[in-house]
Amino acid sequence: MSEAVTRTVTTPPGLLASLDPLLREWLPRQRWFAGKGRPVTGFSPVAVTELLPSTAKLGLYHLLVRAHQPILPGHDGPEQPGDCYQLLIGVREALPPRLAPALIGHVTQGPLAGRTVYEALHDTRPADLLLEALRTRARIGGLRFERDPHREIRSGLVPRLVTAEQSNSSVVYGDTFILKLLRRVVPGTNPDLELPLALARAGCLRVPPPLAWLVADPERPSGAPQPAEPYVLGVLQPFVQGAADGWDLALRALAKGEDFVAEARALGHATAEVHTVLARALPTVTLGHPQLRPMVDGMTERLEAAVHAVPALRPHASGLRSAFTALDDLAAEGRTWTAQRVHGDLHLGQCLRSPAGGPSHAFGGGGGWSLIDFEGEPARPLAERRMPQPPVRDVAGMLRSFDYAARSADPPQPEWAERCRAAYCSGYAEAAGRDPRTDPVLLRAYEIDKAVYEVLYEARHRPEWLPVPMTAVRRLASSGLT
């Protein structure tokens, strides 16, 4: 393997100030920007790294910046440094037509005055640079490009930006690798690297193993006794060629009037396999009443907040709240549960199905289900996303996903969802040795918690989808036990 390449960099003074007015307009339009509905009033740098000098024909900057936004809508509210975002800014004299969709704007002041800046991931040379830096374990300024020394990373692969991303961005290299770059980043150990690494080291073939990863080491704050925690910025994994995500497959089956039971059962089996390896590879804990009580309180608080925000929930609040009370009562009677690391945001879109008899995965075996994107729910604090949870949390997320798929059909197909939900749990039981339906109190509480989250999300962002979780809310509130 190549020796690590280390390069010091000098960033032109005033760079971020010159980009500020353009980024204020451009950043809120990006689908991965989390602070929509509030204006960006400024930026503070976390780290600025020159990857290619701006004096050349093509310049490239890596930015970690905090976006300042008012706490409340309107320009007169108090401002605070908000979320930290990872940006890759390309610099050219003018953009060729192929890069027109990547335009950020034309700089009028500062060290880049007269130049054009753009989203560099659309450009092949910056994407090539990232892969080569990972391959050679480069260190550029505060950026560390790390890799698994036992796995080969080929160079010279043609990159292409995946345009269907939501909360992050991905670049595929020659149908061989996929680099996922996190957009909203926080310091600390990111589960999207931590869990796949643990699974790979334990020999799990259901999750693409990390081949390389990008980390930023910010400067130690003045007067701080300890260095700042690093930021995990991206992960390179094998690209599962020919695979389709579970959401697309489910909608396709619904549109054709085809059954999905066999796939749901196989997906349940795959989920249980991943849970089993995670429980073996990482510590587990026992949840008694003292440990479960804060979790139940959190579910209750989220319900109360959603009821306050979405009036349609109010008639069902008592029935929903009873699920959390029943779980608390069960724990008070001495019932305990095992908690472990889980996916944290499992749904059909986080699962890939490669065709049976198709090309083998780069990480083992041909055909079957793979689980991806272990970041958890990005809106939740990192410490919460890394907490051990009962595995049924992932099960509840997948059950809700089957319901969403069925309700997306025209007309809706609730019986299809019921069959898939049952098959998924049966497949899970085959691999795990325990059926999640045999713990109905816990399963109902987690499914309600997920449905309440969905109600709040849809009410805020997609009101036309609100009937989907509300149908589940009515069922769960009146069922007593599912």
C-alpha positions as CSV (number, residue, x, y, z in Angstrom):
1,M,0.0,0.0,0.0
2,S,1.2,3.5,-0.7
3,E,2.7,5.6,2.0
4,A,0.5,8.3,3.5
5,V,0.9,11.6,1.8
6,T,1.0,14.7,4.0
7,R,0.6,18.2,2.8
8,T,0.4,21.5,4.6
9,V,-1.9,24.1,3.2
10,T,-2.3,27.9,3.4
11,T,-5.8,29.3,3.1
12,P,-6.2,32.8,1.6
13,P,-7.4,35.2,4.3
14,G,-10.9,36.5,3.8
15,L,-12.0,33.4,1.8
16,L,-15.1,32.7,3.8
17,A,-16.1,36.3,3.9
18,S,-15.9,36.5,0.1
19,L,-18.2,33.4,-0.2
20,D,-20.6,34.5,2.5
21,P,-23.2,36.3,0.4
22,L,-23.4,33.5,-2.2
23,L,-23.6,30.8,0.4
24,R,-26.4,32.5,2.2
25,E,-28.6,32.2,-0.9
26,W,-27.3,28.8,-2.1
27,L,-27.2,26.7,1.1
28,P,-30.9,26.9,2.1
29,R,-31.9,25.6,-1.4
30,Q,-30.0,22.4,-0.9
31,R,-32.1,19.4,-0.1
32,W,-29.8,18.3,2.7
33,F,-29.9,21.7,4.5
34,A,-31.7,21.2,7.8
35,G,-32.5,24.8,8.8
36,K,-35.2,25.5,6.2
37,G,-37.7,28.2,7.0
38,R,-35.1,30.4,8.8
39,P,-32.7,32.7,6.9
40,V,-29.0,32.2,7.1
41,T,-27.4,35.4,8.6
42,G,-23.8,34.4,8.5
43,F,-21.1,31.7,8.9
44,S,-18.4,30.8,11.2
45,P,-15.5,28.6,10.1
46,V,-14.8,25.3,11.8
47,A,-12.1,24.3,9.3
48,V,-11.2,25.6,5.8
49,T,-8.7,23.6,3.7
50,E,-7.3,24.3,0.3
51,L,-7.2,21.1,-1.7
52,L,-6.2,22.7,-5.0
53,P,-4.9,26.3,-5.1
54,S,-7.4,28.9,-6.4
55,T,-4.6,30.4,-8.5
56,A,-4.7,27.3,-10.8
57,K,-7.2,26.8,-13.6
58,L,-9.3,24.7,-11.1
59,G,-9.3,25.5,-7.4
60,L,-10.9,23.4,-4.7
61,Y,-11.7,24.2,-1.1
62,H,-13.0,21.9,1.6
63,L,-15.1,23.9,4.1
64,L,-16.6,23.0,7.5
65,V,-18.8,26.0,8.4
66,R,-21.5,26.7,11.0
67,A,-24.6,28.4,9.6
68,H,-25.9,31.2,11.8
69,Q,-29.7,31.4,11.9
70,P,-32.3,33.1,14.1
71,I,-33.9,30.8,16.7
72,L,-37.3,31.8,15.5
73,P,-38.5,32.8,11.9
74,G,-37.9,36.5,11.2
75,H,-34.8,38.6,11.1
76,D,-35.3,40.2,14.5
77,G,-34.9,37.0,16.6
78,P,-31.7,36.1,18.5
79,E,-29.0,34.4,16.3
80,Q,-26.9,31.4,17.2
81,P,-24.2,29.3,15.5
82,G,-26.2,26.4,14.2
83,D,-25.5,23.2,12.3
84,C,-22.1,22.5,10.9
85,Y,-22.0,21.6,7.1
86,Q,-19.4,20.1,4.9
87,L,-19.0,21.9,1.6
88,L,-16.7,21.2,-1.4
89,I,-16.3,24.4,-3.3
90,G,-14.8,24.4,-6.8
91,V,-13.3,27.6,-8.3
92,R,-13.1,28.3,-12.1
93,E,-12.9,31.3,-14.3
94,A,-16.1,30.2,-15.9
95,L,-18.2,27.1,-15.8
96,P,-18.5,24.8,-18.8
97,P,-22.1,24.0,-19.8
98,R,-21.9,20.5,-18.2
99,L,-21.4,22.2,-14.8
100,A,-24.1,24.8,-15.1
101,P,-26.4,23.0,-12.6
102,A,-23.6,23.1,-10.0
103,L,-23.3,27.0,-10.0
104,I,-23.2,28.7,-6.6
105,G,-22.4,32.2,-8.0
106,H,-19.8,34.7,-9.1
107,V,-17.5,36.2,-6.4
108,T,-17.3,39.9,-6.4
109,Q,-14.9,40.6,-3.5
110,G,-12.0,39.0,-1.6
111,P,-9.3,36.6,-2.8
112,L,-11.7,34.9,-5.3
113,A,-13.0,38.1,-6.8
114,G,-13.8,37.6,-10.5
115,R,-14.0,33.8,-10.2
116,T,-17.0,31.5,-10.4
117,V,-17.6,29.0,-7.5
118,Y,-19.7,25.9,-7.8
119,E,-20.6,22.6,-6.0
120,A,-17.4,20.6,-6.8
121,L,-18.9,17.1,-6.5
122,H,-20.5,17.6,-9.9
123,D,-17.0,17.8,-11.4
124,T,-14.9,14.7,-12.2
125,R,-11.5,16.0,-11.2
126,P,-12.4,17.0,-7.6
127,A,-14.2,13.6,-7.2
128,D,-11.0,11.9,-8.5
129,L,-8.9,13.8,-6.0
130,L,-11.1,12.5,-3.1
131,L,-10.7,8.9,-4.2
132,E,-6.9,9.2,-4.7
133,A,-6.5,10.9,-1.3
134,L,-8.3,8.0,0.3
135,R,-6.3,5.4,-1.7
136,T,-3.0,7.0,-0.6
137,R,-4.0,7.9,3.0
138,A,-3.3,11.6,2.4
139,R,-3.2,14.2,5.1
140,I,-4.0,17.7,3.9
141,G,-4.2,20.3,6.6
142,G,-6.6,19.0,9.2
143,L,-8.2,16.4,6.9
144,R,-7.2,12.7,7.3
145,F,-8.0,10.2,4.6
146,E,-7.9,6.8,6.2
147,R,-8.4,3.3,4.8
148,D,-8.5,-0.4,5.6
149,P,-5.0,-1.6,4.7
150,H,-6.3,-5.1,3.8
151,R,-8.7,-4.0,1.0
152,E,-7.7,-2.8,-2.4
153,I,-8.8,0.6,-3.7
154,R,-8.4,0.9,-7.5
155,S,-7.6,4.2,-9.1
156,G,-8.8,5.6,-12.4
157,L,-12.4,4.9,-12.0
158,V,-14.9,7.3,-13.6
159,P,-16.9,9.2,-10.9
160,R,-20.5,10.2,-11.1
161,L,-22.6,12.1,-8.6
162,V,-25.8,10.4,-7.4
163,T,-28.6,12.9,-7.8
164,A,-31.3,11.2,-5.7
165,E,-29.7,11.8,-2.3
166,Q,-31.5,13.5,0.5
167,S,-29.6,14.2,3.7
168,N,-26.1,13.5,2.3
169,S,-24.3,13.3,-1.1
170,S,-22.8,10.2,-2.8
171,V,-20.3,9.7,-5.6
172,V,-20.1,6.3,-7.4
173,Y,-16.8,5.3,-8.9
174,G,-17.1,3.1,-11.9
175,D,-19.8,0.9,-10.3
176,T,-17.1,-0.3,-8.0
177,F,-17.2,2.0,-5.0
178,I,-19.6,4.5,-3.5
179,L,-18.4,7.5,-1.4
180,K,-21.0,8.8,1.0
181,L,-20.2,12.4,2.1
182,L,-22.1,13.5,5.2
183,R,-23.4,17.1,4.9
184,R,-24.5,18.0,8.3
185,V,-21.7,16.8,10.6
186,V,-21.1,16.7,14.3
187,P,-17.9,15.9,16.3
188,G,-17.6,12.4,17.7
189,T,-17.9,8.8,16.6
190,N,-20.4,8.5,13.8
191,P,-22.4,5.3,13.8
192,D,-22.4,5.3,10.0
193,L,-18.7,4.3,10.2
194,E,-18.6,2.7,13.7
195,L,-21.3,0.1,13.1
196,P,-20.3,-1.1,9.6
197,L,-16.7,-1.3,10.8
198,A,-17.8,-3.5,13.7
199,L,-20.0,-5.7,11.4
200,A,-17.2,-6.1,8.9
201,R,-14.7,-7.1,11.5
202,A,-17.2,-9.7,12.8
203,G,-17.6,-11.2,9.3
204,C,-21.1,-9.9,8.6
205,L,-21.9,-10.0,4.9
206,R,-25.2,-8.1,5.1
207,V,-23.6,-4.7,5.3
208,P,-21.0,-3.2,2.8
209,P,-17.8,-2.8,4.7
210,P,-16.0,0.5,5.0
211,L,-13.0,0.6,2.7
212,A,-11.8,4.1,3.6
213,W,-13.1,7.1,5.4
214,L,-12.5,10.9,5.7
215,V,-12.0,12.6,9.1
216,A,-11.4,16.2,10.1
217,D,-9.3,17.2,13.1
218,P,-10.3,20.7,14.0
219,E,-7.8,23.0,15.8
220,R,-7.9,22.8,19.6
221,P,-10.0,25.6,20.9
222,S,-8.0,28.3,22.7
223,G,-7.6,27.3,26.4
224,A,-9.2,23.9,26.0
225,P,-7.4,21.2,28.0
226,Q,-8.2,18.5,25.4
227,P,-8.2,18.5,21.5
228,A,-11.5,18.9,19.8
229,E,-13.2,15.7,18.8
230,P,-12.8,14.7,15.2
231,Y,-15.6,14.9,12.6
232,V,-16.3,11.9,10.5
233,L,-17.0,13.3,7.0
234,G,-17.4,10.4,4.6
235,V,-17.2,6.7,4.1
236,L,-16.1,4.7,1.0
237,Q,-17.8,1.3,0.6
238,P,-18.3,-1.2,-2.2
239,F,-21.0,-0.3,-4.6
240,V,-23.7,-3.0,-4.8
241,Q,-24.1,-3.2,-8.6
242,G,-27.5,-4.0,-10.0
243,A,-29.2,-3.5,-6.6
244,A,-32.5,-1.8,-6.1
245,D,-33.7,-0.3,-2.8
246,G,-36.5,-1.9,-0.9
247,W,-38.8,1.1,-1.3
248,D,-38.6,1.0,-5.1
249,L,-39.1,-2.8,-5.2
250,A,-42.1,-2.6,-2.9
251,L,-43.8,0.1,-5.0
252,R,-43.0,-1.8,-8.1
253,A,-44.6,-4.9,-6.7
254,L,-47.7,-3.0,-5.6
255,A,-48.0,-1.4,-9.1
256,K,-47.9,-4.8,-10.7
257,G,-50.2,-6.4,-8.2
258,E,-47.5,-8.8,-7.1
259,D,-46.9,-10.3,-3.8
260,F,-44.0,-9.2,-1.6
261,V,-44.2,-11.7,1.1
262,A,-41.1,-13.7,0.2
263,E,-39.0,-10.6,0.0
264,A,-40.4,-9.3,3.3
265,R,-39.6,-12.6,5.0
266,A,-36.0,-12.5,3.6
267,L,-35.6,-8.9,4.7
268,G,-36.7,-9.9,8.2
269,H,-34.1,-12.7,8.2
270,A,-31.4,-10.2,7.1
271,T,-32.3,-7.7,9.8
272,A,-32.1,-10.4,12.5
273,E,-28.7,-11.5,11.2
274,V,-27.4,-7.9,11.5
275,H,-28.8,-7.5,15.0
276,T,-27.3,-10.8,16.1
277,V,-23.8,-9.8,14.9
278,L,-24.1,-6.4,16.4
279,A,-25.1,-7.9,19.8
280,R,-22.0,-10.2,19.5
281,A,-19.6,-7.5,18.4
282,L,-20.6,-4.6,20.7
283,P,-21.7,-4.3,24.3
284,T,-25.3,-5.0,25.3
285,V,-27.1,-3.7,28.4
286,T,-30.1,-4.8,30.5
287,L,-33.0,-2.4,30.7
288,G,-34.9,-2.5,33.9
289,H,-37.4,0.0,35.2
290,P,-34.8,2.7,36.0
291,Q,-33.3,2.5,32.5
292,L,-36.5,2.2,30.7
293,R,-38.3,5.0,32.5
294,P,-36.3,7.8,30.7
295,M,-37.1,6.1,27.3
296,V,-40.8,6.0,28.2
297,D,-40.7,9.6,29.3
298,G,-39.1,10.6,26.0
299,M,-41.9,8.8,24.1
300,T,-44.5,10.6,26.2
301,E,-42.9,14.0,25.7
302,R,-42.7,13.5,21.9
303,L,-46.4,12.6,21.9
304,E,-47.4,15.7,23.9
305,A,-45.4,17.9,21.6
306,A,-47.0,16.4,18.6
307,V,-50.5,16.7,20.0
308,H,-49.8,20.3,20.7
309,A,-48.6,20.9,17.1
310,V,-51.1,18.7,15.2
311,P,-54.7,19.0,16.4
312,A,-55.7,15.8,14.5
313,L,-53.9,13.8,17.1
314,R,-55.8,15.1,20.1
315,P,-58.8,12.6,19.9
316,H,-56.3,9.7,20.0
317,A,-53.9,11.0,22.6
318,S,-55.3,9.0,25.5
319,G,-55.1,5.7,23.6
320,L,-51.6,6.4,22.4
321,R,-50.4,7.4,25.8
322,S,-51.8,4.2,27.3
323,A,-49.2,2.2,25.3
324,F,-46.4,4.0,27.0
325,T,-48.1,3.6,30.4
326,A,-48.4,-0.1,29.8
327,L,-44.7,-0.4,29.0
328,D,-43.8,1.5,32.1
329,D,-46.1,-0.7,34.2
330,L,-44.5,-3.8,32.8
331,A,-41.1,-2.6,33.7
332,A,-42.2,-1.6,37.2
333,E,-43.4,-5.2,37.6
334,G,-39.8,-6.4,37.1
335,R,-39.7,-7.1,33.4
336,T,-36.4,-6.5,31.7
337,W,-35.2,-6.2,28.1
338,T,-31.8,-6.5,26.4
339,A,-30.7,-3.4,24.6
340,Q,-27.9,-3.3,22.0
341,R,-26.7,-1.1,19.1
342,V,-29.2,-1.1,16.3
343,H,-29.6,0.6,12.9
344,G,-31.7,3.4,14.3
345,D,-33.6,4.5,11.2
346,L,-34.5,1.3,9.4
347,H,-37.0,1.4,6.6
348,L,-37.3,0.0,3.1
349,G,-35.2,2.8,1.6
350,Q,-32.3,1.7,3.8
351,C,-32.2,-1.8,2.3
352,L,-30.7,-2.9,-1.0
353,R,-31.7,-6.1,-2.9
354,S,-29.3,-7.4,-5.4
355,P,-30.7,-9.8,-8.0
356,A,-30.5,-13.5,-7.3
357,G,-27.9,-15.0,-9.6
358,G,-26.5,-11.6,-10.3
359,P,-22.9,-10.4,-9.9
360,S,-21.4,-11.1,-6.4
361,H,-21.2,-8.4,-3.9
362,A,-17.7,-6.9,-3.5
363,F,-18.0,-7.9,0.1
364,G,-19.3,-11.5,-0.3
365,G,-22.0,-13.7,-1.7
366,G,-24.3,-13.0,-4.7
367,G,-27.9,-11.8,-4.4
368,G,-29.9,-11.0,-1.2
369,W,-30.7,-8.1,1.1
370,S,-28.1,-5.7,2.4
371,L,-28.6,-2.9,5.0
372,I,-27.1,0.5,4.5
373,D,-26.9,4.0,6.1
374,F,-26.4,3.4,9.8
375,E,-26.3,7.1,10.6
376,G,-29.5,6.9,12.6
377,E,-32.0,9.7,12.6
378,P,-29.8,12.8,11.8
379,A,-32.0,15.2,13.7
380,R,-31.4,13.3,17.0
381,P,-28.2,14.1,19.0
382,L,-25.2,11.8,18.3
383,A,-25.1,10.5,21.9
384,E,-28.7,9.4,21.6
385,R,-28.1,7.7,18.2
386,R,-25.3,5.7,19.8
387,M,-27.2,4.5,22.8
388,P,-28.1,0.8,23.0
389,Q,-31.8,0.2,22.1
390,P,-34.1,-2.8,22.1
391,P,-33.9,-4.4,18.6
392,V,-37.6,-4.0,18.2
393,R,-37.0,-0.3,17.5
394,D,-35.7,-1.3,14.1
395,V,-38.5,-3.8,13.6
396,A,-41.1,-1.1,14.3
397,G,-39.5,1.2,11.8
398,M,-39.7,-1.5,9.1
399,L,-43.3,-2.3,9.9
400,R,-44.2,1.4,9.5
401,S,-42.4,1.4,6.1
402,F,-44.5,-1.5,4.8
403,D,-47.5,0.5,5.8
404,Y,-46.2,3.6,4.0
405,A,-45.6,1.6,0.8
406,A,-49.1,0.1,0.9
407,R,-50.8,3.4,1.4
408,S,-48.8,4.9,-1.5
409,A,-50.6,2.6,-3.9
410,D,-53.7,3.7,-5.7
411,P,-56.0,2.5,-4.3
412,P,-54.2,1.8,-1.0
413,Q,-53.5,-1.9,-0.2
414,P,-53.7,-2.3,3.6
415,E,-53.9,-6.1,3.3
416,W,-50.6,-6.1,1.4
417,A,-49.0,-4.3,4.3
418,E,-50.4,-6.8,6.8
419,R,-49.0,-9.7,4.9
420,C,-45.6,-8.1,4.6
421,R,-45.5,-7.2,8.2
422,A,-46.3,-10.7,9.3
423,A,-43.8,-12.2,6.9
424,Y,-41.1,-9.8,8.0
425,C,-41.6,-10.8,11.7
426,S,-41.6,-14.5,10.8
427,G,-38.4,-14.1,8.9
428,Y,-36.9,-12.2,11.8
429,A,-37.9,-15.0,14.2
430,E,-36.3,-17.6,12.0
431,A,-32.9,-16.0,12.2
432,A,-33.1,-14.5,15.7
433,G,-34.9,-17.3,17.5
434,R,-37.5,-14.9,18.9
435,D,-40.5,-13.3,17.3
436,P,-40.9,-9.5,17.9
437,R,-44.7,-10.1,18.1
438,T,-44.2,-12.1,21.3
439,D,-43.4,-8.8,23.0
440,P,-46.5,-6.8,22.0
441,V,-46.3,-4.1,24.6
442,L,-42.8,-3.1,23.6
443,L,-43.5,-3.4,19.9
444,R,-46.7,-1.3,20.2
445,A,-44.9,1.5,22.1
446,Y,-42.1,1.7,19.5
447,E,-44.5,1.6,16.6
448,I,-46.6,4.4,18.1
449,D,-43.5,6.5,18.8
450,K,-42.6,6.1,15.1
451,A,-46.1,6.9,13.9
452,V,-46.2,10.1,16.1
453,Y,-42.9,11.2,14.6
454,E,-44.4,10.6,11.1
455,V,-47.5,12.6,11.9
456,L,-45.4,15.6,13.0
457,Y,-43.1,15.4,10.0
458,E,-45.9,15.1,7.4
459,A,-47.9,17.9,9.0
460,R,-44.9,20.2,8.7
461,H,-43.5,19.1,5.3
462,R,-46.0,17.0,3.3
463,P,-49.5,17.5,4.5
464,E,-50.9,15.4,1.6
465,W,-49.2,12.4,3.3
466,L,-50.7,13.0,6.7
467,P,-53.5,10.4,6.3
468,V,-50.8,7.6,6.1
469,P,-49.5,7.9,9.7
470,M,-53.0,9.0,10.9
471,T,-54.4,5.7,9.8
472,A,-51.8,3.9,11.8
473,V,-52.5,6.2,14.8
474,R,-56.1,5.3,14.8
475,R,-55.4,1.6,14.6
476,L,-52.7,1.7,17.3
477,A,-54.7,4.0,19.7
478,S,-57.7,1.7,19.7
479,S,-56.0,-1.7,19.5
480,G,-54.8,-2.0,23.0
481,L,-52.2,-4.4,21.8
482,T,-51.0,-5.2,18.3
